[in-house]
Amino acid sequence: MSVDGLLPVSSSSEINKLMIFERRIMRKIFGPTRTDDGYWRIKTNQEINEILKVQNIIGLIKKQN
């Protein structure tokens, strides 16, 4: 195991699964977006990335190793 109990991520399928999980959690934290016509919708991947300023879990893990 690496620092802070995080396992090193190597395969692209593991990276993809972590990214999906992270976006799911961020959608819960930041909540839905209200459209101009009054409907609510979930945030897109692009909106989530803009909020996070492209600092994601994969970058954090790679920085620690």
Biopython code that builds the backbone (N, CA, C, O; Angstrom):
import numpy as np
from Bio.PDB.StructureBuilder import StructureBuilder

atoms = [
    (1, "MET", "N", (0.834, -1.181, 0.000)),
    (1, "MET", "CA", (0.000, 0.000, 0.000)),
    (1, "MET", "C", (0.880, 1.247, 0.000)),
    (1, "MET", "O", (2.005, 1.238, 0.500)),
    (2, "SER", "N", (0.353, 2.287, -0.558)),
    (2, "SER", "CA", (1.102, 3.537, -0.604)),
    (2, "SER", "C", (0.666, 4.460, 0.528)),
    (2, "SER", "O", (-0.079, 4.050, 1.418)),
    (3, "VAL", "N", (1.122, 5.684, 0.493)),
    (3, "VAL", "CA", (0.839, 6.670, 1.540)),
    (3, "VAL", "C", (-0.670, 6.848, 1.712)),
    (3, "VAL", "O", (-1.415, 6.831, 0.733)),
    (4, "ASP", "N", (-1.112, 7.018, 2.948)),
    (4, "ASP", "CA", (-2.522, 7.251, 3.298)),
    (4, "ASP", "C", (-3.424, 6.082, 2.930)),
    (4, "ASP", "O", (-4.640, 6.257, 2.848)),
    (5, "GLY", "N", (-2.870, 4.902, 2.709)),
    (5, "GLY", "CA", (-3.687, 3.733, 2.434)),
    (5, "GLY", "C", (-4.247, 3.674, 1.033)),
    (5, "GLY", "O", (-5.073, 2.807, 0.747)),
    (6, "LEU", "N", (-3.828, 4.566, 0.144)),
    (6, "LEU", "CA", (-4.307, 4.543, -1.230)),
    (6, "LEU", "C", (-3.464, 3.582, -2.049)),
    (6, "LEU", "O", (-2.236, 3.602, -1.976)),
    (7, "LEU", "N", (-4.124, 2.747, -2.823)),
    (7, "LEU", "CA", (-3.407, 1.824, -3.677)),
    (7, "LEU", "C", (-2.987, 2.527, -4.954)),
    (7, "LEU", "O", (-3.728, 3.364, -5.469)),
    (8, "PRO", "N", (-1.817, 2.204, -5.472)),
    (8, "PRO", "CA", (-1.424, 2.791, -6.752)),
    (8, "PRO", "C", (-2.363, 2.317, -7.856)),
    (8, "PRO", "O", (-2.732, 1.143, -7.903)),
    (9, "VAL", "N", (-2.738, 3.211, -8.721)),
    (9, "VAL", "CA", (-3.663, 2.896, -9.805)),
    (9, "VAL", "C", (-2.862, 2.752, -11.080)),
    (9, "VAL", "O", (-2.094, 3.641, -11.447)),
    (10, "SER", "N", (-3.045, 1.617, -11.762)),
    (10, "SER", "CA", (-2.216, 1.393, -12.941)),
    (10, "SER", "C", (-3.024, 1.176, -14.215)),
    (10, "SER", "O", (-2.696, 1.756, -15.249)),
    (11, "SER", "N", (-4.051, 0.373, -14.168)),
    (11, "SER", "CA", (-4.751, 0.050, -15.406)),
    (11, "SER", "C", (-5.775, 1.124, -15.761)),
    (11, "SER", "O", (-6.297, 1.822, -14.891)),
    (12, "SER", "N", (-6.046, 1.238, -17.037)),
    (12, "SER", "CA", (-6.988, 2.257, -17.499)),
    (12, "SER", "C", (-8.410, 1.963, -17.015)),
    (12, "SER", "O", (-9.190, 2.893, -16.811)),
    (13, "SER", "N", (-8.755, 0.695, -16.829)),
    (13, "SER", "CA", (-10.096, 0.384, -16.324)),
    (13, "SER", "C", (-10.248, 0.823, -14.866)),
    (13, "SER", "O", (-11.323, 1.269, -14.464)),
    (14, "GLU", "N", (-9.178, 0.701, -14.072)),
    (14, "GLU", "CA", (-9.224, 1.176, -12.683)),
    (14, "GLU", "C", (-9.354, 2.696, -12.640)),
    (14, "GLU", "O", (-10.114, 3.243, -11.841)),
    (15, "ILE", "N", (-8.603, 3.368, -13.509)),
    (15, "ILE", "CA", (-8.670, 4.829, -13.572)),
    (15, "ILE", "C", (-10.067, 5.271, -13.964)),
    (15, "ILE", "O", (-10.619, 6.196, -13.367)),
    (16, "ASN", "N", (-10.642, 4.618, -14.961)),
    (16, "ASN", "CA", (-11.989, 4.956, -15.418)),
    (16, "ASN", "C", (-13.014, 4.755, -14.305)),
    (16, "ASN", "O", (-13.890, 5.599, -14.115)),
    (17, "LYS", "N", (-12.918, 3.658, -13.573)),
    (17, "LYS", "CA", (-13.851, 3.390, -12.479)),
    (17, "LYS", "C", (-13.737, 4.432, -11.375)),
    (17, "LYS", "O", (-14.746, 4.858, -10.813)),
    (18, "LEU", "N", (-12.504, 4.846, -11.059)),
    (18, "LEU", "CA", (-12.310, 5.886, -10.046)),
    (18, "LEU", "C", (-12.883, 7.229, -10.489)),
    (18, "LEU", "O", (-13.476, 7.946, -9.684)),
    (19, "MET", "N", (-12.712, 7.569, -11.753)),
    (19, "MET", "CA", (-13.236, 8.826, -12.272)),
    (19, "MET", "C", (-14.766, 8.839, -12.237)),
    (19, "MET", "O", (-15.371, 9.852, -11.885)),
    (20, "ILE", "N", (-15.383, 7.729, -12.596)),
    (20, "ILE", "CA", (-16.843, 7.621, -12.557)),
    (20, "ILE", "C", (-17.332, 7.767, -11.122)),
    (20, "ILE", "O", (-18.293, 8.491, -10.862)),
    (21, "PHE", "N", (-16.677, 7.084, -10.195)),
    (21, "PHE", "CA", (-17.052, 7.170, -8.781)),
    (21, "PHE", "C", (-16.925, 8.599, -8.265)),
    (21, "PHE", "O", (-17.809, 9.096, -7.567)),
    (22, "GLU", "N", (-15.810, 9.263, -8.614)),
    (22, "GLU", "CA", (-15.594, 10.628, -8.156)),
    (22, "GLU", "C", (-16.676, 11.569, -8.682)),
    (22, "GLU", "O", (-17.198, 12.390, -7.929)),
    (23, "ARG", "N", (-17.015, 11.458, -9.959)),
    (23, "ARG", "CA", (-18.061, 12.331, -10.524)),
    (23, "ARG", "C", (-19.413, 12.072, -9.873)),
    (23, "ARG", "O", (-20.185, 13.005, -9.651)),
    (24, "ARG", "N", (-19.701, 10.815, -9.567)),
    (24, "ARG", "CA", (-20.968, 10.482, -8.907)),
    (24, "ARG", "C", (-21.056, 11.173, -7.540)),
    (24, "ARG", "O", (-22.091, 11.740, -7.193)),
    (25, "ILE", "N", (-19.978, 11.123, -6.779)),
    (25, "ILE", "CA", (-19.960, 11.759, -5.460)),
    (25, "ILE", "C", (-20.054, 13.272, -5.594)),
    (25, "ILE", "O", (-20.781, 13.911, -4.834)),
    (26, "MET", "N", (-19.337, 13.852, -6.540)),
    (26, "MET", "CA", (-19.373, 15.306, -6.733)),
    (26, "MET", "C", (-20.755, 15.787, -7.157)),
    (26, "MET", "O", (-21.173, 16.881, -6.776)),
    (27, "ARG", "N", (-21.467, 14.985, -7.940)),
    (27, "ARG", "CA", (-22.836, 15.350, -8.318)),
    (27, "ARG", "C", (-23.737, 15.403, -7.083)),
    (27, "ARG", "O", (-24.607, 16.268, -6.981)),
    (28, "LYS", "N", (-23.527, 14.490, -6.162)),
    (28, "LYS", "CA", (-24.307, 14.495, -4.918)),
    (28, "LYS", "C", (-23.974, 15.731, -4.081)),
    (28, "LYS", "O", (-24.867, 16.359, -3.512)),
    (29, "ILE", "N", (-22.695, 16.074, -4.008)),
    (29, "ILE", "CA", (-22.270, 17.206, -3.186)),
    (29, "ILE", "C", (-22.767, 18.523, -3.764)),
    (29, "ILE", "O", (-23.323, 19.344, -3.034)),
    (30, "PHE", "N", (-22.574, 18.742, -5.079)),
    (30, "PHE", "CA", (-22.903, 20.021, -5.688)),
    (30, "PHE", "C", (-24.358, 20.141, -6.110)),
    (30, "PHE", "O", (-24.832, 21.250, -6.359)),
    (31, "GLY", "N", (-25.072, 19.038, -6.196)),
    (31, "GLY", "CA", (-26.499, 19.068, -6.481)),
    (31, "GLY", "C", (-26.824, 19.355, -7.938)),
    (31, "GLY", "O", (-25.925, 19.507, -8.765)),
    (32, "PRO", "N", (-28.120, 19.429, -8.248)),
    (32, "PRO", "CA", (-28.560, 19.620, -9.627)),
    (32, "PRO", "C", (-28.434, 21.082, -10.074)),
    (32, "PRO", "O", (-28.161, 21.980, -9.277)),
    (33, "THR", "N", (-28.643, 21.280, -11.366)),
    (33, "THR", "CA", (-28.618, 22.605, -11.978)),
    (33, "THR", "C", (-30.012, 22.923, -12.474)),
    (33, "THR", "O", (-30.678, 22.067, -13.058)),
    (34, "ARG", "N", (-30.457, 24.142, -12.248)),
    (34, "ARG", "CA", (-31.770, 24.562, -12.733)),
    (34, "ARG", "C", (-31.615, 25.195, -14.107)),
    (34, "ARG", "O", (-30.799, 26.099, -14.288)),
    (35, "THR", "N", (-32.392, 24.727, -15.074)),
    (35, "THR", "CA", (-32.317, 25.252, -16.427)),
    (35, "THR", "C", (-33.125, 26.538, -16.543)),
    (35, "THR", "O", (-33.851, 26.912, -15.621)),
    (36, "ASP", "N", (-32.993, 27.215, -17.690)),
    (36, "ASP", "CA", (-33.708, 28.469, -17.914)),
    (36, "ASP", "C", (-35.219, 28.295, -17.913)),
    (36, "ASP", "O", (-35.949, 29.217, -17.549)),
    (37, "ASP", "N", (-35.696, 27.124, -18.316)),
    (37, "ASP", "CA", (-37.143, 26.898, -18.356)),
    (37, "ASP", "C", (-37.689, 26.319, -17.050)),
    (37, "ASP", "O", (-38.847, 25.903, -17.001)),
    (38, "GLY", "N", (-36.877, 26.285, -15.997)),
    (38, "GLY", "CA", (-37.351, 25.903, -14.672)),
    (38, "GLY", "C", (-37.190, 24.442, -14.297)),
    (38, "GLY", "O", (-37.546, 24.052, -13.184)),
    (39, "TYR", "N", (-36.668, 23.631, -15.190)),
    (39, "TYR", "CA", (-36.470, 22.215, -14.890)),
    (39, "TYR", "C", (-35.123, 21.997, -14.203)),
    (39, "TYR", "O", (-34.194, 22.787, -14.367)),
    (40, "TRP", "N", (-35.034, 20.921, -13.437)),
    (40, "TRP", "CA", (-33.781, 20.553, -12.773)),
    (40, "TRP", "C", (-33.133, 19.430, -13.550)),
    (40, "TRP", "O", (-33.821, 18.549, -14.067)),
    (41, "ARG", "N", (-31.792, 19.453, -13.639)),
    (41, "ARG", "CA", (-31.050, 18.392, -14.315)),
    (41, "ARG", "C", (-29.743, 18.160, -13.568)),
    (41, "ARG", "O", (-29.280, 19.024, -12.824)),
    (42, "ILE", "N", (-29.152, 16.980, -13.774)),
    (42, "ILE", "CA", (-27.867, 16.700, -13.129)),
    (42, "ILE", "C", (-26.766, 17.444, -13.879)),
    (42, "ILE", "O", (-26.913, 17.766, -15.058)),
    (43, "LYS", "N", (-25.686, 17.708, -13.198)),
    (43, "LYS", "CA", (-24.554, 18.379, -13.821)),
    (43, "LYS", "C", (-23.844, 17.423, -14.778)),
    (43, "LYS", "O", (-23.771, 16.220, -14.528)),
    (44, "THR", "N", (-23.325, 17.970, -15.869)),
    (44, "THR", "CA", (-22.591, 17.169, -16.843)),
    (44, "THR", "C", (-21.161, 16.946, -16.352)),
    (44, "THR", "O", (-20.706, 17.597, -15.411)),
    (45, "ASN", "N", (-20.464, 16.018, -17.003)),
    (45, "ASN", "CA", (-19.059, 15.781, -16.657)),
    (45, "ASN", "C", (-18.238, 17.051, -16.825)),
    (45, "ASN", "O", (-17.360, 17.334, -16.010)),
    (46, "GLN", "N", (-18.514, 17.811, -17.868)),
    (46, "GLN", "CA", (-17.779, 19.050, -18.116)),
    (46, "GLN", "C", (-18.016, 20.058, -16.990)),
    (46, "GLN", "O", (-17.074, 20.715, -16.547)),
    (47, "GLU", "N", (-19.249, 20.188, -16.527)),
    (47, "GLU", "CA", (-19.546, 21.099, -15.420)),
    (47, "GLU", "C", (-18.837, 20.674, -14.139)),
    (47, "GLU", "O", (-18.327, 21.518, -13.401)),
    (48, "ILE", "N", (-18.803, 19.381, -13.875)),
    (48, "ILE", "CA", (-18.103, 18.871, -12.691)),
    (48, "ILE", "C", (-16.610, 19.190, -12.795)),
    (48, "ILE", "O", (-16.004, 19.633, -11.820)),
    (49, "ASN", "N", (-16.014, 18.966, -13.970)),
    (49, "ASN", "CA", (-14.586, 19.254, -14.159)),
    (49, "ASN", "C", (-14.287, 20.736, -14.000)),
    (49, "ASN", "O", (-13.241, 21.094, -13.458)),
    (50, "GLU", "N", (-15.181, 21.605, -14.459)),
    (50, "GLU", "CA", (-14.975, 23.044, -14.302)),
    (50, "GLU", "C", (-15.017, 23.449, -12.834)),
    (50, "GLU", "O", (-14.248, 24.312, -12.409)),
    (51, "ILE", "N", (-15.899, 22.842, -12.061)),
    (51, "ILE", "CA", (-15.987, 23.144, -10.635)),
    (51, "ILE", "C", (-14.720, 22.700, -9.916)),
    (51, "ILE", "O", (-14.199, 23.414, -9.060)),
    (52, "LEU", "N", (-14.231, 21.518, -10.269)),
    (52, "LEU", "CA", (-13.059, 20.958, -9.606)),
    (52, "LEU", "C", (-11.754, 21.538, -10.124)),
    (52, "LEU", "O", (-10.696, 21.269, -9.555)),
    (53, "LYS", "N", (-11.804, 22.320, -11.179)),
    (53, "LYS", "CA", (-10.590, 22.881, -11.795)),
    (53, "LYS", "C", (-9.620, 21.763, -12.181)),
    (53, "LYS", "O", (-8.405, 21.912, -12.049)),
    (54, "VAL", "N", (-10.159, 20.664, -12.648)),
    (54, "VAL", "CA", (-9.426, 19.504, -13.151)),
    (54, "VAL", "C", (-8.527, 18.868, -12.079)),
    (54, "VAL", "O", (-7.599, 18.139, -12.429)),
    (55, "GLN", "N", (-8.770, 19.118, -10.810)),
    (55, "GLN", "CA", (-8.060, 18.426, -9.726)),
    (55, "GLN", "C", (-8.908, 17.218, -9.354)),
    (55, "GLN", "O", (-9.921, 17.357, -8.669)),
    (56, "ASN", "N", (-8.499, 16.038, -9.800)),
    (56, "ASN", "CA", (-9.282, 14.837, -9.534)),
    (56, "ASN", "C", (-8.482, 13.838, -8.709)),
    (56, "ASN", "O", (-7.312, 14.063, -8.399)),
    (57, "ILE", "N", (-9.120, 12.750, -8.364)),
    (57, "ILE", "CA", (-8.519, 11.740, -7.496)),
    (57, "ILE", "C", (-7.299, 11.089, -8.145)),
    (57, "ILE", "O", (-6.347, 10.737, -7.447)),
    (58, "ILE", "N", (-7.312, 10.924, -9.460)),
    (58, "ILE", "CA", (-6.193, 10.290, -10.152)),
    (58, "ILE", "C", (-4.950, 11.174, -10.054)),
    (58, "ILE", "O", (-3.857, 10.680, -9.778)),
    (59, "GLY", "N", (-5.113, 12.468, -10.277)),
    (59, "GLY", "CA", (-3.979, 13.390, -10.154)),
    (59, "GLY", "C", (-3.415, 13.403, -8.749)),
    (59, "GLY", "O", (-2.200, 13.476, -8.565)),
    (60, "LEU", "N", (-4.285, 13.334, -7.757)),
    (60, "LEU", "CA", (-3.859, 13.317, -6.362)),
    (60, "LEU", "C", (-3.049, 12.060, -6.050)),
    (60, "LEU", "O", (-2.019, 12.137, -5.381)),
    (61, "ILE", "N", (-3.504, 10.919, -6.525)),
    (61, "ILE", "CA", (-2.796, 9.656, -6.272)),
    (61, "ILE", "C", (-1.439, 9.666, -6.954)),
    (61, "ILE", "O", (-0.442, 9.261, -6.357)),
    (62, "LYS", "N", (-1.389, 10.125, -8.199)),
    (62, "LYS", "CA", (-0.123, 10.135, -8.934)),
    (62, "LYS", "C", (0.859, 11.118, -8.297)),
    (62, "LYS", "O", (2.064, 10.865, -8.290)),
    (63, "LYS", "N", (0.365, 12.224, -7.768)),
    (63, "LYS", "CA", (1.230, 13.208, -7.132)),
    (63, "LYS", "C", (1.868, 12.641, -5.871)),
    (63, "LYS", "O", (3.013, 12.969, -5.558)),
    (64, "GLN", "N", (1.137, 11.788, -5.138)),
    (64, "GLN", "CA", (1.648, 11.224, -3.898)),
    (64, "GLN", "C", (2.695, 10.145, -4.123)),
    (64, "GLN", "O", (3.538, 9.907, -3.258)),
    (65, "ASN", "N", (2.648, 9.493, -5.278)),
    (65, "ASN", "CA", (3.600, 8.390, -5.552)),
    (65, "ASN", "C", (4.905, 8.896, -6.021)),
    (65, "ASN", "O", (5.811, 8.109, -6.294)),
]
sb = StructureBuilder()
sb.init_structure("model")
sb.init_model(0)
sb.init_chain("A")
sb.init_seg("    ")
for serial, (resi, resn, name, xyz) in enumerate(atoms, 1):
    if name == "N":
        sb.init_residue(resn, " ", resi, " ")
    sb.init_atom(name, np.array(xyz, "f"), 0.0, 1.0, " ", f" {name:<3s}", serial, name[0])
structure = sb.get_structure()
